């Protein structure tokens, strides 16, 4: 009875030793490549976030600090020129 083949193995093609080694190598290589890609993407994302944070801090530090009570904190009026300029223009013409 040792020569009887089980029914589930009866129609399954047997693989050669080189095919199984190639499949093992292929699976291992794909797993390594996928792990490296994930690691590279996570590292890129961390570096991108660090760059954004650094740029934000740099722009904040380059802004001048307004002093309390200074004219820099009050908005400058826009529009028509002051009355001094008008009187000077009328006197010249």
N, CA, C and O atoms as a printed pandas DataFrame, in Angstrom:
     atom_number atom_name residue_name chain_id  residue_number  x_coord  y_coord  z_coord
0              1         N          UNK        A               1    0.799   -1.193    0.000
1              2        CA          UNK        A               1    0.000    0.000    0.000
2              3         C          UNK        A               1    0.845    1.261    0.000
3              4         O          UNK        A               1    0.295    2.361   -0.062
4              5         N          UNK        A               2    2.080    1.144    0.064
5              6        CA          UNK        A               2    2.916    2.318    0.062
6              7         C          UNK        A               2    3.014    2.957   -1.311
7              8         O          UNK        A               2    3.410    4.119   -1.403
8              9         N          UNK        A               3    2.678    2.264   -2.366
9             10        CA          UNK        A               3    2.776    2.783   -3.715
10            11         C          UNK        A               3    1.546    3.564   -4.150
11            12         O          UNK        A               3    1.496    4.013   -5.295
12            13         N          UNK        A               4    0.552    3.746   -3.285
13            14        CA          UNK        A               4   -0.673    4.456   -3.661
14            15         C          UNK        A               4   -0.452    5.955   -3.470
15            16         O          UNK        A               4    0.035    6.395   -2.428
16            17         N          UNK        A               5   -0.813    6.726   -4.484
17            18        CA          UNK        A               5   -0.675    8.177   -4.439
18            19         C          UNK        A               5   -1.985    8.780   -3.953
19            20         O          UNK        A               5   -3.053    8.391   -4.424
20            21         N          UNK        A               6   -1.920    9.723   -3.017
21            22        CA          UNK        A               6   -3.162   10.350   -2.565
22            23         C          UNK        A               6   -3.851   11.077   -3.715
23            24         O          UNK        A               6   -3.190   11.526   -4.652
24            25         N          UNK        A               7   -5.155   11.194   -3.650
25            26        CA          UNK        A               7   -5.921   11.771   -4.755
26            27         C          UNK        A               7   -5.615   13.254   -4.974
27            28         O          UNK        A               7   -5.687   13.714   -6.113
28            29         N          UNK        A               8   -5.280   14.016   -3.942
29            30        CA          UNK        A               8   -4.992   15.447   -4.115
30            31         C          UNK        A               8   -3.637   15.679   -4.789
31            32         O          UNK        A               8   -3.403   16.757   -5.335
32            33         N          UNK        A               9   -2.761   14.705   -4.760
33            34        CA          UNK        A               9   -1.466   14.831   -5.428
34            35         C          UNK        A               9   -1.435   14.150   -6.795
35            36         O          UNK        A               9   -0.420   14.196   -7.491
36            37         N          UNK        A              10   -2.513   13.537   -7.169
37            38        CA          UNK        A              10   -2.527   12.751   -8.385
38            39         C          UNK        A              10   -2.358   13.600   -9.645
39            40         O          UNK        A              10   -1.616   13.224  -10.552
40            41         N          UNK        A              11   -3.053   14.756   -9.702
41            42        CA          UNK        A              11   -3.018   15.578  -10.914
42            43         C          UNK        A              11   -2.182   16.852  -10.771
43            44         O          UNK        A              11   -2.103   17.646  -11.707
44            45         N          UNK        A              12   -1.589   17.042   -9.662
45            46        CA          UNK        A              12   -0.756   18.223   -9.440
46            47         C          UNK        A              12    0.606   18.007  -10.090
47            48         O          UNK        A              12    1.269   17.003   -9.825
48            49         N          UNK        A              13    1.033   18.956  -10.950
49            50        CA          UNK        A              13    2.359   18.786  -11.557
50            51         C          UNK        A              13    3.445   19.016  -10.514
51            52         O          UNK        A              13    3.355   19.924   -9.687
52            53         N          UNK        A              14    4.432   18.209  -10.568
53            54        CA          UNK        A              14    5.539   18.377   -9.624
54            55         C          UNK        A              14    6.512   19.393  -10.187
55            56         O          UNK        A              14    6.792   19.415  -11.386
56            57         N          UNK        A              15    7.004   20.202   -9.330
57            58        CA          UNK        A              15    7.955   21.240   -9.745
58            59         C          UNK        A              15    9.367   20.698   -9.615
59            60         O          UNK        A              15    9.674   19.875   -8.752
60            61         N          UNK        A              16   10.191   21.183  -10.485
61            62        CA          UNK        A              16   11.586   20.780  -10.386
62            63         C          UNK        A              16   12.253   21.569   -9.283
63            64         O          UNK        A              16   11.725   22.576   -8.812
64            65         N          UNK        A              17   13.393   21.112   -8.886
65            66        CA          UNK        A              17   14.104   21.751   -7.794
66            67         C          UNK        A              17   14.518   23.172   -8.163
67            68         O          UNK        A              17   14.493   24.058   -7.308
68            69         N          UNK        A              18   14.897   23.408   -9.415
69            70        CA          UNK        A              18   15.320   24.744   -9.835
70            71         C          UNK        A              18   14.142   25.719   -9.842
71            72         O          UNK        A              18   14.322   26.898   -9.538
72            73         N          UNK        A              19   12.935   25.246  -10.185
73            74        CA          UNK        A              19   11.764   26.126  -10.160
74            75         C          UNK        A              19   11.437   26.556   -8.740
75            76         O          UNK        A              19   11.125   27.723   -8.506
76            77         N          UNK        A              20   11.500   25.654   -7.810
77            78        CA          UNK        A              20   11.175   26.016   -6.435
78            79         C          UNK        A              20   12.219   26.969   -5.862
79            80         O          UNK        A              20   11.869   27.882   -5.114
80            81         N          UNK        A              21   13.481   26.777   -6.195
81            82        CA          UNK        A              21   14.518   27.702   -5.734
82            83         C          UNK        A              21   14.310   29.088   -6.357
83            84         O          UNK        A              21   14.465   30.108   -5.686
84            85         N          UNK        A              22   13.963   29.110   -7.634
85            86        CA          UNK        A              22   13.733   30.386   -8.312
86            87         C          UNK        A              22   12.537   31.109   -7.702
87            88         O          UNK        A              22   12.569   32.326   -7.518
88            89         N          UNK        A              23   11.490   30.364   -7.393
89            90        CA          UNK        A              23   10.318   30.987   -6.771
90            91         C          UNK        A              23   10.655   31.527   -5.390
91            92         O          UNK        A              23   10.216   32.616   -5.022
92            93         N          UNK        A              24   11.424   30.775   -4.634
93            94        CA          UNK        A              24   11.824   31.229   -3.304
94            95         C          UNK        A              24   12.664   32.502   -3.402
95            96         O          UNK        A              24   12.453   33.458   -2.656
96            97         N          UNK        A              25   13.609   32.498   -4.325
97            98        CA          UNK        A              25   14.453   33.678   -4.525
98            99         C          UNK        A              25   13.616   34.867   -4.975
99           100         O          UNK        A              25   13.820   35.986   -4.504
100          101         N          UNK        A              26   12.681   34.629   -5.880
101          102        CA          UNK        A              26   11.824   35.701   -6.385
102          103         C          UNK        A              26   10.985   36.307   -5.261
103          104         O          UNK        A              26   10.902   37.528   -5.126
104          105         N          UNK        A              27   10.365   35.439   -4.455
105          106        CA          UNK        A              27    9.560   35.936   -3.331
106          107         C          UNK        A              27   10.408   36.723   -2.337
107          108         O          UNK        A              27    9.991   37.774   -1.848
108          109         N          UNK        A              28   11.592   36.211   -2.043
109          110        CA          UNK        A              28   12.484   36.900   -1.096
110          111         C          UNK        A              28   12.923   38.246   -1.644
111          112         O          UNK        A              28   12.928   39.244   -0.923
112          113         N          UNK        A              29   13.292   38.276   -2.914
113          114        CA          UNK        A              29   13.738   39.535   -3.525
114          115         C          UNK        A              29   12.611   40.557   -3.550
115          116         O          UNK        A              29   12.829   41.729   -3.242
116          117         N          UNK        A              30   11.409   40.122   -3.914
117          118        CA          UNK        A              30   10.262   41.040   -3.944
118          119         C          UNK        A              30    9.938   41.570   -2.557
119          120         O          UNK        A              30    9.582   42.738   -2.403
120          121         N          UNK        A              31   10.061   40.712   -1.541
121          122        CA          UNK        A              31    9.803   41.148   -0.173
122          123         C          UNK        A              31   10.832   42.188    0.271
123          124         O          UNK        A              31   10.483   43.179    0.913
124          125         N          UNK        A              32   12.082   41.962   -0.070
125          126        CA          UNK        A              32   13.146   42.906    0.292
126          127         C          UNK        A              32   12.932   44.243   -0.418
127          128         O          UNK        A              32   13.050   45.303    0.196
128          129         N          UNK        A              33   12.618   44.188   -1.708
129          130        CA          UNK        A              33   12.409   45.415   -2.482
130          131         C          UNK        A              33   11.218   46.197   -1.938
131          132         O          UNK        A              33   11.266   47.423   -1.840
132          133         N          UNK        A              34   10.149   45.483   -1.586
133          134        CA          UNK        A              34    8.965   46.142   -1.036
134          135         C          UNK        A              34    9.266   46.785    0.314
135          136         O          UNK        A              34    8.821   47.900    0.584
136          137         N          UNK        A              35   10.015   46.091    1.157
137          138        CA          UNK        A              35   10.380   46.648    2.465
138          139         C          UNK        A              35   11.257   47.890    2.301
139          140         O          UNK        A              35   11.075   48.876    3.015
140          141         N          UNK        A              36   12.208   47.846    1.361
141          142        CA          UNK        A              36   13.057   49.011    1.119
142          143         C          UNK        A              36   12.247   50.185    0.592
143          144         O          UNK        A              36   12.507   51.328    0.967
144          145         N          UNK        A              37   11.277   49.925   -0.265
145          146        CA          UNK        A              37   10.438   50.997   -0.806
146          147         C          UNK        A              37    9.613   51.641    0.302
147          148         O          UNK        A              37    9.491   52.865    0.354
148          149         N          UNK        A              38    9.048   50.831    1.184
149          150        CA          UNK        A              38    8.277   51.381    2.306
150          151         C          UNK        A              38    9.164   52.219    3.215
151          152         O          UNK        A              38    8.771   53.297    3.661
152          153         N          UNK        A              39   10.366   51.715    3.486
153          154        CA          UNK        A              39   11.306   52.456    4.337
154          155         C          UNK        A              39   11.689   53.784    3.687
155          156         O          UNK        A              39   11.744   54.813    4.361
156          157         N          UNK        A              40   11.951   53.766    2.386
157          158        CA          UNK        A              40   12.323   54.983    1.661
158          159         C          UNK        A              40   11.175   55.990    1.672
159          160         O          UNK        A              40   11.408   57.184    1.862
160          161         N          UNK        A              41    9.940   55.530    1.472
161          162        CA          UNK        A              41    8.790   56.438    1.480
162          163         C          UNK        A              41    8.566   57.056    2.854
163          164         O          UNK        A              41    8.253   58.242    2.957
164          165         N          UNK        A              42    8.724   56.258    3.912
165          166        CA          UNK        A              42    8.541   56.807    5.256
166          167         C          UNK        A              42    9.642   57.813    5.583
167          168         O          UNK        A              42    9.381   58.835    6.217
168          169         N          UNK        A              43   10.861   57.531    5.156
169          170        CA          UNK        A              43   11.978   58.460    5.393
170          171         C          UNK        A              43   11.761   59.763    4.622
171          172         O          UNK        A              43   12.020   60.847    5.145
172          173         N          UNK        A              44   11.286   59.656    3.382
173          174        CA          UNK        A              44   11.001   60.838    2.573
174          175         C          UNK        A              44    9.922   61.686    3.229
175          176         O          UNK        A              44   10.031   62.912    3.261
176          177         N          UNK        A              45    8.890   61.051    3.747
177          178        CA          UNK        A              45    7.802   61.781    4.403
178          179         C          UNK        A              45    8.304   62.485    5.662
179          180         O          UNK        A              45    7.925   63.628    5.918
180          181         N          UNK        A              46    9.150   61.821    6.450
181          182        CA          UNK        A              46    9.708   62.450    7.652
182          183         C          UNK        A              46   10.564   63.664    7.278
183          184         O          UNK        A              46   10.474   64.713    7.916
184          185         N          UNK        A              47   11.389   63.516    6.249
185          186        CA          UNK        A              47   12.234   64.633    5.813
186          187         C          UNK        A              47   11.397   65.784    5.264
187          188         O          UNK        A              47   11.731   66.948    5.484
188          189         N          UNK        A              48   10.318   65.475    4.554
189          190        CA          UNK        A              48    9.428   66.511    4.016
190          191         C          UNK        A              48    8.779   67.294    5.162
191          192         O          UNK        A              48    8.710   68.522    5.113
192          193         N          UNK        A              49    8.305   66.587    6.188
193          194        CA          UNK        A              49    7.693   67.256    7.330
194          195         C          UNK        A              49    8.719   68.116    8.070
195          196         O          UNK        A              49    8.394   69.217    8.515
196          197         N          UNK        A              50    9.935   67.632    8.203
197          198        CA          UNK        A              50   10.990   68.409    8.863
198          199         C          UNK        A              50   11.315   69.669    8.056
199          200         O          UNK        A              50   11.545   70.733    8.631
200          201         N          UNK        A              51   11.334   69.548    6.716
201          202        CA          UNK        A              51   11.612   70.709    5.875
202          203         C          UNK        A              51   10.499   71.742    6.004
203          204         O          UNK        A              51   10.781   72.935    6.113
204          205         N          UNK        A              52    9.236   71.305    5.995
205          206        CA          UNK        A              52    8.123   72.239    6.156
206          207         C          UNK        A              52    8.198   72.953    7.500
207          208         O          UNK        A              52    7.954   74.156    7.586
208          209         N          UNK        A              53    8.536   72.206    8.544
209          210        CA          UNK        A              53    8.639   72.802    9.875
210          211         C          UNK        A              53    9.779   73.821    9.912
211          212         O          UNK        A              53    9.632   74.903   10.479
212          213         N          UNK        A              54   10.912   73.471    9.307
213          214        CA          UNK        A              54   12.061   74.365    9.278
214          215         C          UNK        A              54   11.754   75.643    8.501
215          216         O          UNK        A              54   12.116   76.737    8.933
216          217         N          UNK        A              55   11.085   75.502    7.353
217          218        CA          UNK        A              55   10.728   76.672    6.559
218          219         C          UNK        A              55    9.733   77.557    7.294
219          220         O          UNK        A              55    9.812   78.782    7.206
220          221         N          UNK        A              56    8.803   76.954    8.015
221          222        CA          UNK        A              56    7.832   77.736    8.777
222          223         C          UNK        A              56    8.522   78.521    9.886
223          224         O          UNK        A              56    8.209   79.690   10.111
224          225         N          UNK        A              57    9.456   77.884   10.573
225          226        CA          UNK        A              57   10.187   78.580   11.634
226          227         C          UNK        A              57   11.064   79.684   11.065
227          228         O          UNK        A              57   11.227   80.733   11.688
228          229         N          UNK        A              58   11.627   79.453    9.887
229          230        CA          UNK        A              58   12.483   80.458    9.264
230          231         C          UNK        A              58   11.671   81.699    8.876
231          232         O          UNK        A              58   12.131   82.822    9.079
232          233         N          UNK        A              59   10.473   81.509    8.322
233          234        CA          UNK        A              59    9.653   82.657    7.928
234          235         C          UNK        A              59    9.146   83.401    9.149
235          236         O          UNK        A              59    9.019   84.625    9.113
236          237         N          UNK        A              60    8.858   82.694   10.219
237          238        CA          UNK        A              60    8.415   83.364   11.446
238          239         C          UNK        A              60    9.559   84.168   12.047
239          240         O          UNK        A              60    9.344   85.277   12.536
240          241         N          UNK        A              61   10.762   83.627   12.016
241          242        CA          UNK        A              61   11.897   84.322   12.624
242          243         C          UNK        A              61   12.337   85.529   11.790
243          244         O          UNK        A              61   12.962   86.439   12.336
244          245         N          UNK        A              62   12.036   85.569   10.500
245          246        CA          UNK        A              62   12.440   86.714    9.683
246          247         C          UNK        A              62   11.462   87.867    9.777
247          248         O          UNK        A              62   11.797   88.974    9.355
248          249         N          UNK        A              63   10.270   87.659   10.309
249          250        CA          UNK        A              63    9.312   88.748   10.471
250          251         C          UNK        A              63    9.783   89.655   11.601
251          252         O          UNK        A              63   10.241   89.159   12.630
252          253         N          UNK        A              64    9.683   90.987   11.433
253          254        CA          UNK        A              64   10.107   91.882   12.506
254          255         C          UNK        A              64    9.106   91.839   13.654
255          256         O          UNK        A              64    7.901   91.698   13.446
256          257         N          UNK        A              65    9.626   91.962   14.857
257          258        CA          UNK        A              65    8.776   91.989   16.031
258          259         C          UNK        A              65    8.291   93.424   16.252
259          260         O          UNK        A              65    9.114   94.311   16.480
260          261         N          UNK        A              66    6.986   93.675   16.191
261          262        CA          UNK        A              66    6.500   95.028   16.440
262          263         C          UNK        A              66    6.598   95.362   17.927
263          264         O          UNK        A              66    6.288   94.535   18.785
264          265         N          UNK        A              67    7.030   96.577   18.212
265          266        CA          UNK        A              67    7.151   97.012   19.596
266          267         C          UNK        A              67    5.821   97.628   20.023
267          268         O          UNK        A              67    5.169   98.289   19.214
268          269         N          UNK        A              68    5.410   97.430   21.253
269          270        CA          UNK        A              68    4.138   97.999   21.694
270          271         C          UNK        A              68    4.191   99.529   21.688
271          272         O          UNK        A              68    5.149  100.133   22.170
272          273         N          UNK        A              69    3.153  100.133   21.137
273          274        CA          UNK        A              69    3.080  101.588   21.102
274          275         C          UNK        A              69    3.838  102.211   19.960
275          276         O          UNK        A              69    3.842  103.436   19.837
276          277         N          UNK        A              70    4.470  101.439   19.129
277          278        CA          UNK        A              70    5.218  102.011   18.018
278          279         C          UNK        A              70    4.295  102.232   16.835
279          280         O          UNK        A              70    3.190  101.693   16.787
280          281         N          UNK        A              71    4.753  103.023   15.887
281          282        CA          UNK        A              71    3.955  103.323   14.710
282          283         C          UNK        A              71    3.852  102.114   13.784
283          284         O          UNK        A              71    2.963  102.051   12.935
284          285         N          UNK        A              72    4.741  101.177   13.946
285          286        CA          UNK        A              72    4.735  100.002   13.087
286          287         C          UNK        A              72    3.493   99.153   13.325
287          288         O          UNK        A              72    3.045   98.442   12.425
288          289         N          UNK        A              73    2.929   99.223   14.547
289          290        CA          UNK        A              73    1.742   98.418   14.831
290          291         C          UNK        A              73    0.478   99.070   14.287
291          292         O          UNK        A              73   -0.522   98.385   14.071
292          293         N          UNK        A              74    0.504  100.391   14.059
293          294        CA          UNK        A              74   -0.667  101.084   13.535
294          295         C          UNK        A              74   -0.621  101.042   12.008
295          296         O          UNK        A              74    0.440  101.257   11.420
296          297         N          UNK        A              75   -1.751  100.770   11.359
297          298        CA          UNK        A              75   -1.746  100.751    9.897
298          299         C          UNK        A              75   -1.601  102.154    9.327
299          300         O          UNK        A              75   -2.151  103.115    9.866
300          301         N          UNK        A              76   -0.863  102.261    8.243
301          302        CA          UNK        A              76   -0.668  103.555    7.602
302          303         C          UNK        A              76   -1.889  103.877    6.749
303          304         O          UNK        A              76   -2.427  102.990    6.087
304          305         N          UNK        A              77   -2.333  105.126    6.754
305          306        CA          UNK        A              77   -3.479  105.479    5.922
306          307         C          UNK        A              77   -3.096  105.460    4.449
307          308         O          UNK        A              77   -1.979  105.816    4.075
308          309         N          UNK        A              78   -4.031  105.043    3.635
309          310        CA          UNK        A              78   -3.784  105.008    2.199
310          311         C          UNK        A              78   -4.817  105.891    1.512
311          312         O          UNK        A              78   -5.848  106.219    2.100
312          313         N          UNK        A              79   -4.547  106.266    0.298
313          314        CA          UNK        A              79   -5.507  107.078   -0.443
314          315         C          UNK        A              79   -4.889  108.375   -0.901
315          316         O          UNK        A              79   -3.789  108.383   -1.454
316          317         N          UNK        A              80   -5.596  109.485   -0.674
317          318        CA          UNK        A              80   -5.145  110.784   -1.169
318          319         C          UNK        A              80   -3.916  111.267   -0.414
319          320         O          UNK        A              80   -3.705  110.868    0.731
320          321         N          UNK        A              81   -3.102  112.118   -1.030
321          322        CA          UNK        A              81   -1.908  112.644   -0.367
322          323         C          UNK        A              81   -2.298  113.582    0.777
323          324         O          UNK        A              81   -3.440  114.030    0.868
324          325         N          UNK        A              82   -1.340  113.863    1.633
325          326        CA          UNK        A              82   -1.615  114.712    2.795
326          327         C          UNK        A              82   -1.845  116.166    2.366
327          328         O          UNK        A              82   -1.563  116.528    1.224
328          329         N          UNK        A              83   -2.358  116.996    3.282
329          330        CA          UNK        A              83   -2.682  118.395    2.968
330          331         C          UNK        A              83   -1.434  119.228    2.746
331          332         O          UNK        A              83   -1.482  120.219    2.016
332          333         N          UNK        A              84   -0.329  118.857    3.349
333          334        CA          UNK        A              84    0.910  119.612    3.141
334          335         C          UNK        A              84    1.326  119.555    1.682
335          336         O          UNK        A              84    1.770  120.563    1.133
336          337         N          UNK        A              85    1.196  118.426    1.057
337          338        CA          UNK        A              85    1.579  118.284   -0.346
338          339         C          UNK        A              85    0.642  119.109   -1.228
339          340         O          UNK        A              85    1.091  119.689   -2.217
340          341         N          UNK        A              86   -0.625  119.173   -0.901
341          342        CA          UNK        A              86   -1.571  119.924   -1.711
342          343         C          UNK        A              86   -1.266  121.415   -1.666
343          344         O          UNK        A              86   -1.306  122.092   -2.693
344          345         N          UNK        A              87   -0.963  121.926   -0.479
345          346        CA          UNK        A              87   -0.687  123.357   -0.387
346          347         C          UNK        A              87    0.600  123.709   -1.116
347          348         O          UNK        A              87    0.702  124.777   -1.720
348          349         N          UNK        A              88    1.571  122.828   -1.064
349          350        CA          UNK        A              88    2.817  123.073   -1.751
350          351         C          UNK        A              88    2.591  123.049   -3.269
351          352         O          UNK        A              88    3.172  123.863   -3.987
352          353         N          UNK        A              89    1.753  122.126   -3.766
353          354        CA          UNK        A              89    1.469  122.031   -5.186
354          355         C          UNK        A              89    0.741  123.282   -5.668
355          356         O          UNK        A              89    1.013  123.761   -6.768
356          357         N          UNK        A              90   -0.168  123.814   -4.876
357          358        CA          UNK        A              90   -0.936  125.007   -5.294
358          359         C          UNK        A              90   -0.032  126.237   -5.339
359          360         O          UNK        A              90   -0.182  127.097   -6.208
360          361         N          UNK        A              91    0.907  126.312   -4.395
361          362        CA          UNK        A              91    1.773  127.475   -4.378
362          363         C          UNK        A              91    2.713  127.465   -5.556
363          364         O          UNK        A              91    3.087  128.540   -6.026
364          365         N          UNK        A              92    3.108  126.352   -6.049
365          366        CA          UNK        A              92    4.063  126.268   -7.152
366          367         C          UNK        A              92    3.384  126.632   -8.463
367          368         O          UNK        A              92    4.006  127.287   -9.300
368          369         N          UNK        A              93    2.155  126.241   -8.671
369          370        CA          UNK        A              93    1.503  126.493   -9.959
370          371         C          UNK        A              93    1.010  127.845  -10.128
371          372         O          UNK        A              93    0.444  128.170  -11.173
